Amino acid sequence: MVAATASLDTLCINSIRMLAVDAINKSNSGHPGLPMGCAPMGYALWDKFLRHNPKNPKWFNRDRFVLSAGHGCMLVYALLHLTGYESVSIEDIKQFRQWGSKTPGHPETFETPGVEVTTGPLGAGISNAVGLAIAEAHLAAKFNKPDASIVDHYTYVVMGDGCNQEGISSEACSLAGHLKLGKLIALYDDNRITIDGRTDVSFTEDVLKRYEAYGWHVQHVQDGDTDCDSIEKAIEIAKSVKDQPSIIKVSTTIGYGSPNKSDTAGVHGAPLGAEETELTRQKLGWTYEAFEVPDEVYNHFRQAVQRGSDLESSWNQDLAKYKNKYPKEAAEFERMVRGELPQGWDKDLPSYTSLDKGLASRKHSQICLGSLGPHLPELIGGSADLTHSNYTDIKGETGSFQAHSPEKRYLHFGVREHAMAAILNGIAYHNSGLIPYGGTFLVFADYMRGSMRLSALSELGVIYVLTHDSIGVGEDGPTHQPIETIPSLRAIPNMLVFRPGDGNETSGAYKIAIKNRNRPSALCLSRQGMANQANSSIDKVSLGGYVLEDCEGTPELILIGTGTELDLCVQAAKTLTEEGHKVRVVSMPCIELFEEQAESYKEEVLPSNIRKRMVVEAAESFGWHKYIGLDGDSVTMSRFGASAPGGTCMKQFGFTVENVISKSKKLLS
Amino acid sequence: MVAATASLDTLCINSIRMLAVDAINKSNSGHPGLPMGCAPMGYALWDKFLRHNPKNPKWFNRDRFVLSAGHGCMLVYALLHLTGYESVSIEDIKQFRQWGSKTPGHPETFETPGVEVTTGPLGAGISNAVGLAIAEAHLAAKFNKPDASIVDHYTYVVMGDGCNQEGISSEACSLAGHLKLGKLIALYDDNRITIDGRTDVSFTEDVLKRYEAYGWHVQHVQDGDTDCDSIEKAIEIAKSVKDQPSIIKVSTTIGYGSPNKSDTAGVHGAPLGAEETELTRQKLGWTYEAFEVPDEVYNHFRQAVQRGSDLESSWNQDLAKYKNKYPKEAAEFERMVRGELPQGWDKDLPSYTSLDKGLASRKHSQICLGSLGPHLPELIGGSADLTHSNYTDIKGETGSFQAHSPEKRYLHFGVREHAMAAILNGIAYHNSGLIPYGGTFLVFADYMRGSMRLSALSELGVIYVLTHDSIGVGEDGPTHQPIETIPSLRAIPNMLVFRPGDGNETSGAYKIAIKNRNRPSALCLSRQGMANQANSSIDKVSLGGYVLEDCEGTPELILIGTGTELDLCVQAAKTLTEEGHKVRVVSMPCIELFEEQAESYKEEVLPSNIRKRMVVEAAESFGWHKYIGLDGDSVTMSRFGASAPGGTCMKQFGFTVENVISKSKKLLS
């Protein structure tokens, strides 16, 4: 019986390998090396440990599985297919990497139910997994009771050498160790091959020792190619370690089974081809057709369906008991999981009149967070070590998410911007209603841009609080003064970039950001104060741009402003009007939302026959010509800033009412 | 005598502290905590070890000093001033953080001679230092002879907790360990405070153990506040370790000397203020006026001037001997240090006719590197583990820069994009004529954008080889397909972004990139093939944009194309011309260079009265309205891509001759 079981295990493992080989051959594109090498750990994990329900990929309490080495996506597609997910049929596998298929070249959550995290950019997946584990720990601490537990799952990761070389994973794993995230378990596919060849050309550090330094529990499985027992034992041990995240280095052979290509970079990212596939079949003793899966393999893998159904039923019973005992908490839990915002969540968002004292928009942001906090228990976030500069704290709350206090919702990310963004993504990927936000200086959006892009691509409602948004930063100088950062964020598809011009617009930006659970928002906020406008509007922020001040009749000139420069437009317009000009001021806090409005509205705000238009924004003009065209002008930046008091910088670079008036007159003449 | 020396040492150290306190008080802005805490290690290093010549900050063989924790810049300004650099007078220190001063809020190479590296963005400085150490090791291996050595210096770094949290430093230091850069010595200011408070809120890893895992030599000085002897001994030991980089953790008290603010986050980034300054004076026994430096301190520190002069003289003698014995090598060394390119360096850059087989521009790039390599020994670079995708190899060369072969010029950076960019910057900062280049996929420019920005800000002639430049990437899908990356690079000031449209334009881009030693170039190159154009030109790339195909008389329509889409414009124009339209095709390989041309030339290429203009580029249209205005149109991307064969993607997203013709006709009608 033992031999028979072993043989079935091997058949199962080889099914994963050969599905990968066949799919990649058929598409003539893809990465067979990882799925062939990681098939044993994938099998061990999914068959013996992973608590999931193939018939309900969204079952809340499932274990999360992240393939951080996303290029090995055929491993996931094979496992999803074999364990019975409807999202990946054998036909889908035959459509690997084809237009419109469920099996794209890297795992994408928005294409394939069952894929928990969009991966491909290396190091991001393990960092997202830290976010998933934080979400689980937080919700467990928040909702579970001594006599009733409804949140309880592991987060498993398969990562490769590439993931371990990327700095983002160093940041995230250092924080995971600090936070003692015991239910995070990473399997490190140590195959000693990267694209440039053997890892010894660039990567000879002692990885496990590094993880030990982070505070992780570490293990090493010497033979990950055939020794499934050891993999299983290691996962058992990792599960039993509750106060440390775990990494299991599993030494494998990339492309295991391919007689001529295994253990070479050649099998990393290219199809085996017909001849080598034949040799691989022989080597593995694989007698089946391409895309054929033996019945006994299906029968075995698909026990996952019954197991999953039982798991979910059992959890549903737990939930029912919980609801009975803790109806209030259960209602909140279920509301969050449904992704519903609570009644009146925005009722304390402040509004302002022009008589209210002008504040920095980072300060307005802090007031918004303070007003939202009590009504939105799902709001969770923090700062990359700039809490008292970004003002990302939630007024009235004390303490932070730590190993001993995971119920707290303030996160000290440390000086780790890239990990912060990836962790925020991970919290969003958890799909439990949590609304993640994180702050840093706007200029350091560059440090986390890789993961900000993934927020947008993967449709995650992360809120980025980006303060110190221009040369107004002042003395810290050009390394800290964003010039091109706002335009470069606006260039990212599916991201809302706000630059609110006063208190009302900051409230409006938050209102929209909170509601947008399927795309990220970047709030670009000032260090320095700005006046509150008489005609600004919380609600009109949703239009992206609107007429803030208008003249009688047809304007001769339209001034378009954002953020701290909006008031320059208003002041300049006032003087120009007094001098007899007809000037309109358009506030444009969010270009993306303006673009989404009906053509008629856009035409109303910016009539196409009015060509004398000027934008005023303390950033690169890049992107603004869409509105000012060939005939307009701008008061913007065309070089890096300088170290001097903020007011001096603004003046030296031309951000004065006088200069706006003077350039306006040139345009009008 | 021992007591007297100790007292003078203390006086010297306190001079650094109080200059920082006074300057920051006067500017009412800055970071006193670090210079007060690091004054002892700064003093020990600069007074006892640093080989430099204050009267010639550019002396080639000087040790390099990098303040990675750039916010502590008053440490450097104080040391530059005290040791006699003319760039930082006491008046300059009084102008700390003011408009036009030599003492900006973070160290900037382009403002202050003696500052080796522009720092502020955390983690970047230590990573630049790895580049400096690589440059030194390479040049030493290349030029030094058993009987004559002309390249021989250390690279010293002061880094903080923030630097150690940033992933970029993890990447760079892992590589430094792999490369066994024995002449890199980092002093880690372990003050256990970051902006959010004590490091124990987010950073409790065992830093030294991590560095041990990287292969570094590690030491710990327990009392960095007063125990200068131990600091000196540790540096001595570090210098003696030749086959490992060294890190010395120096435990200090942030803001040492301030009775109420030391050891708190409050002293990190805010002036002490009058009252606390008075208390600090008392505590330190400092009896001098603000900005007053005791004569004995000047006398002691300024021995550096004579030492430096002697060091340079002695080196000049070594160089003279070397020239005598090795005139050919000496000539090359001196040429490189002068920053001169060799005669005929570009003579083998290939040119093409339309009859030549079309290739991917990444392939053209490989041919360019192969043609430049033999003539430009100063060309040094590699890839972030994508050598055979980026084609960054230099044809005919074998081997790579490794611990045992630093004379080689190919760098395997590993999967470490951010460190790659910082290391390339470091090589450029070395100012020894080396021309650094590095490759990755264009979409992963996001991972290294923080350091790309610093290339531009700090005026470094780094060449970025960014392949796989559009949805043409194909099957790897949207995580790997740049959409917004090209526009977002174009938004960076002082960076040349090239997207060559064929072989000639690729040669032209290299020709300009090599010559531009004071600004970076980003080459955006295709994965897929493209035709060679009949009228493309190597030389016209320097104009940024030029008329590639023209009609008789005044054009009705101008098509603007780049990269793989240029040929779509040419083909569409051909058909439209046959149908009787007057169409001009403008190739625009580099917007930044086009912007630099005379208005008359720009008007010639894009006459302002011709408003029917269409841009064709497989990227976001963001930024192109500067040329197409309100009346033009574009065939561009407005969403993320998809996983499918590249040709399918191109077709599905409208990048076909037919679609260009169809949209052109709409514009013409």
Interface residues (C-beta under 8 A of the other chain):
Chain A: S27 S29 G30 G70 H71 R97 Q98 W99 G100 S101 P104 G105 H106 E108 T118 T119 G120 P121 L122 G123 D161 G162 Q165 E166 G167 I168 S169 S170 E171 S174 L175 G177 H178 T194 I195 D196 T199 V201 S202 F203 T204 E205 D206 V207 K209 R210 E212 A213 Y214 G215 A265 S383 D385 L386 T387 H388 S389 S400 Q402 H412 F413 G414 V415 R416 E417 H418 A419 V443 F444 D446 Y447 R449 G450 R453 L454 A456 L457 G474 E475 D476 G477 P478 T479 H480 I483 E484 P487 S488 R490 A491 I492 P493 N494 S608 R611 E620 F622 G623 H625 K626 G629 L630 D631 M637 S638 R639 F640 A642 S643 A644 P645 T648 C649 Q652
Chain B: S27 S29 G30 G70 H71 R97 Q98 W99 G100 S101 P104 G105 H106 E108 T118 T119 G120 P121 L122 G123 D161 G162 Q165 E166 G167 I168 S169 S170 E171 S174 L175 G177 H178 T194 I195 D196 T199 V201 S202 F203 T204 E205 D206 V207 K209 R210 E212 A213 Y214 G215 A265 S383 D385 L386 T387 H388 S389 S400 Q402 H412 F413 G414 V415 R416 E417 H418 A419 V443 F444 D446 Y447 R449 G450 R453 L454 A456 L457 G474 E475 D476 G477 P478 T479 H480 I483 E484 P487 S488 R490 A491 I492 P493 N494 S608 R611 E620 F622 G623 H625 K626 G629 L630 D631 M637 S638 R639 F640 A642 S643 A644 P645 T648 C649 Q652
